[in-house]
Amino acid sequence: MSEWSYVGQVILAPMVRIGTLPMRLLAIKYGATIAYSEEIIDKKILQTTRVENPRLGTVEYNLPSGSTVFATVPGERVVFQMGTNDPERAVQAALHVQRDVRAIDVNMGCPKHFSVHAGMGAGLLTKPELAAEIIKQLKASLSCPVTCKIRLLPEPKQTLDLVAKLETAGVDAIAVHGRQVPDRSRFEADLDGIRYVKEHAKVPIIHNADIFLYQDIDKMKAITLCDSVMIARGAQWNCSIFRKEGVLPVYNVMRDYVDIAKLYENRYANTKYCLTSMIKPAGKTEVARKLFQCKDYDELELIINEFSKVPSLAHGYEVPEKLQPRTSFLLDGNLMLEQKNPKRIRLE
């Protein structure tokens, strides 16, 4: 595996409000090899000024108001994910941050209305020529790798046609979320669809879908044959999913996260949001409510310590039953898929 490769990597996925500096550094601490930033719109990053903060050891991109849009530390293995619908503006935004990131990723998979109605995110899936042109101009202008993250299209051939255009444009790797735009995360991913893309692709393919435990990493690579994996919700709920030694109790993870957030003076509202997102999937809404009501870091730490002493709450990470991914097993030497609901459910 080369110093910067998209083969054999275990990656923190881009997640809005989650993929800020503390969570990225925590993921790397626990074993992630690459961390993607949250999606940042090209117009927004272009409004910022680059500032080196020697006191914290950070590089910050700040708005005129003083608020930080993106922060990193020297040497961080971070990929900057951009929301864009314009090749020229994408290049300007990428050049603005290139010196402080290891690669640029174009979001082509976000299904949220904000992105799609503006022709960004999943809106680019229906405009393959524009998507390819964005990649082409970025590759022609940058010295770092350029990737993108897509979703599956309704027909396999449509997905392959898009991938082929992106490859011709020079994309270095493609992350494939194994769902279509109408699909919601409570339904299992289309692992066969990811594998179909991998079998026909010429560039590294990154699997993104339904990894909730460390042992799921090798399982999903075996099923989809992908070169690397990208973890989103599993990392959001318990970032120690990246640990080979096994997950830590969620409260230990919360303490580690708070330590990093305090060290880099992370925006307090963002810290609270990330902490409550770790608790809600376990069904501990009362804990999440108390965390949300905290006014400062001292209160946060008191709440975390209080609930870590309750035996029924101080547990390791649990996969909610309804979110369990498909499991695989070998039958006569062939990899088969075992699933509780063979019929895929799709939202219209």
N, C-alpha and C positions, 0 to 999 in steps of 0.2 A: 504494500500500500504506500503510495507516494505521500510526500509531505502535505499536499492538498489534492485529495482524490474524492470521487463520489462513489467509490467502491469500498464496501466493508465499513461504512459509517453508521453510527447510531445517533440520530439527530433530534434535537428539540424543534418541534414544528413552530411555524409562525402562528401566534395567537394574540389577537387584539387585547390589550390591557394586561396580558399575562407575560408576553415576551419582552419585558423591560429588563434592564441590566441585572437586578438581583436574581431573577428567576433564571436568566441565561447563565450567570456565574454559578448558581447552585446546581444547575443541570450538568455543567462541565465538571464541577467538584464531584458529583456522584457518578460520572462516567460517560456522559454524552461527549461525542467527539466533535460535533458542530452544533451551534445554536443559531437559529434564525430569529431575527428581530420580529416584533409585531409589524403588521403592514403599516407603512407610512406613505401618505399620498405625496406624489411628486411636487405638487404646488406648495404643500405645507413645508417640506424640507427645504425648498428653495427660499422660503421666507426667513430661514434661520441663519445665524452667524456661528461659525465654528469658534469655540472657546476652549482653551486648555486650562484645566483647573488643577494646579500643582498641589493644593491642599488635599484634595481627594484622590489625585492621581488619575483623573478622568479626562476624557475629551467629550465636550458637550456641544450639541447643536441647539442653540437657544433662539426663541422668538424675541422680537423687540420688547415684549412684555416681561421677558426674563424667564419664562417657563421653558423647560427643557423638552424638546421633541424626541431627541435620541441621544443616548450617552453610551460610551464604551470605555474600555481600558486598553492600553497598548498591549498588543499580542492576543487579544481575545479572538477566538475562532468563531467570529460572528458573520452571518450572511445578512445583508440588509435587504429586507423585502419591501418592494415598492408597489404602490397602487398607481396605475397610469393608464391613459388611453391615447397618448400622443408620443410618437417616437422621438421628436426633437426635445420635448420637455423631459422625457425619460432620461435622455442622455445628459442633459444639464443637471438633473437631480443626482444621477449616478456619479458624475464627475465631482459634484459638490462633496460627496462623502467617501469617494473611492479610497483616499489615502488611509482611512481609518477602519475599513472593513475588508474582509477576505474575499467576498464575492457579492454579486448583486442578483436578486431573485425578483422576477415579475409575477405578481399575483394574478393568476388566470382562473382561480377557482372559487373565490368568495361568492356565495349566493345571496348575500344581503342586498336589500333594495338600494342602499346607499351606493354600493359599488356598481351593481348591474345597471341601474337607471342612468348612470354616468358613463357607461361603456367600459367600466373597469372590471376587475375581478372576473367572475364567470361571464360577464358581458363580452369578453374577448373570445370566448369559446365559439361564438357564432360569427366572429369576424377573423377567421384564420389568417387572411392576408395581412390585416393590421397587426395581429399578434406576432406574426413572423417578421414584419417590418420593424417592430419595436426591438425584437431580439437582434435582428441584423444590424441595426444602427448602434445598439449598445455594444455588440461585439466589435464593430469597426472603430469604436471610440474609446474602449476601456482596455486596460491591461490585466484585469482580473476576470475570473470565470463569471459566466452569466447563465443563470438557470431560470426555470419557471415552475409553477405548481398549477396543475390542471385538475379538472374532474373528468369523469367518463362522460361521453356524449351518448345520445339515445341509441345509436347504431355503432357497432364495433368499427365499421369502415370509416365512419366519421372521425372517431378518435384517432385511428391510424393515419388518416389524411392530415389531421392537425399535427400530429407528432412528426410526420414526414416533413411538413412545411417548416416546423420549428428546427428540425435537424438540418435542413438545407440552409436555414438562416444562421446556423452555427451554435445553437444552444449546447451547453456543456453537459447538462443533465436535466431530467424532468422528474419532478415528484408527481405521483398520480394518486389522488384521493379516490378511493374505490366506490364513489357514489356519484350519481348524476345530480344536476342542479335541484330538482324537486325533492330529492331524498333528504330525510332528516336523520340525525345521528342515532336515534333510538332504534333504527333498523340496521341489520347487519350489512356490512360492505359487500360489494361484488368482487370477491377475490379472483374469480375466473376472469373478470374483465381486466383487472390489473395484470394478471399473468399473460393474457392475450396481447396486451400492449408490450410487455417485456419481451415476449417471444418474437416480436417483429421490429423492435426498436434497435437503433444503431448506437445510441448513447446510453449511459447509465440511467437506470430507472430506479426511483426511490419509492418504496412502498409507504403509503400513508393510509392507515385505517385500522381500527379495532385492536390496538396493542395496549393491554392493560396490566400485564405482568412481564417481568424480564424474560421469562421462558417463552413468551409469545414472539419474541424477536426472531429466534431461529425458526420457530414454527411458521411464521408468516413468510420468511425468506424461502423456506422449503416449498410452501404452497405456491407462491407467486414468482419465485426465481429472481426476485429483484436484487439489485446490487447493494442497496442500503435500505434502512428503514427510518421512518420519521414518526415521532410519537407526539400526539397532541393531548387529548383528554387524560390519558393515563399519566402523563407528566404533570398536567395541571393539578390533578387530584393528589398525586403523591410523587414528587419529583425524584424520590429515591428509586423509582422504577428503573433508572439507569444503572443501579448497583448490581454487579455480578453476585455479590454476597447476599442479596435479597433486600426487600424493601424494609425501611425503618418505620416505626410507629409514626403516624401522621403528625403527632405533636412534636416529635424530635425534628421532623422536617420543617415544621412551622418555626421552631426555635432557630434552626440554621438559617432559614429564610430571613427572619427578623434581624439576625446578626449582620447579614450582608446588606439588608435594606438600610439599617442604621449606619453602617460603615460608609455607605455611598450616599447617604442622605436622600434616599428615594422619596418621592412624593408620598406623603402619608396616606392620602386617599387611595393611591394605587396599591400600597402595601396592604391596606385593609381589604381591598377588593380581592387580591390574590390569596390572602389568608382565608377569607370566607369561602372562596371557590374550592379550597382544599377540604372543607368541612361538609358542605351541602350534599355531595354525592353519597356520603356515608349516612345521610338521613338525620344528621345532628343539627337540626334547624335552630334549636335553642342555643347551641354553642355559636352558630353563625350569627344569630341575632345579638348576642352579647358582644361578640367581636366587633360587629358593625357599630355598636353603640360606643365603643371605646373612643376616647378623645386624644390619646397620645400613646407613644410606644410603651411607657410604663404600664398603662392600663392593659395594653395588648398582652404584655408578658405575664401580668398577673392572671389574666383569664386563661391563657395557654397553660400556665402552671397549675391553676385550679382544676381544670378539666383533665389534665394529664394524670391526676391522682385518682380519678374515678375508673375502677377496673373495667366497667362496661364501655368506657369511651377510649381508654388508652390502648388501642389496638393497632395492629398493622393495617396495611391497605387491604380493602375488600372490594372485589369486583361485584357491582350490583348485578343481580341475576338477569335482569332484562337487557343488560348491555354485554353479556358474555359473547365473545366472538365464536365463529365456527371453530371446531377442533378437527385436527387431521389425524389420519391413521393410515398405515400401509396395509394394502390388501393385495396379495399375490405380487408384491413388488411394485405396485402402482399406488401413487398417492391419491387417496380418495378424500372426499369431504363429508363429514358428518355434521348435520345441522338439525336443530330442534324443529325449525319451521322451513321445510324444503322450498316452499313457495315464497319468493321474495315479495315483500310488501312495498309498494311504491305509492307515494303521494302524488296525486294528479294536480 
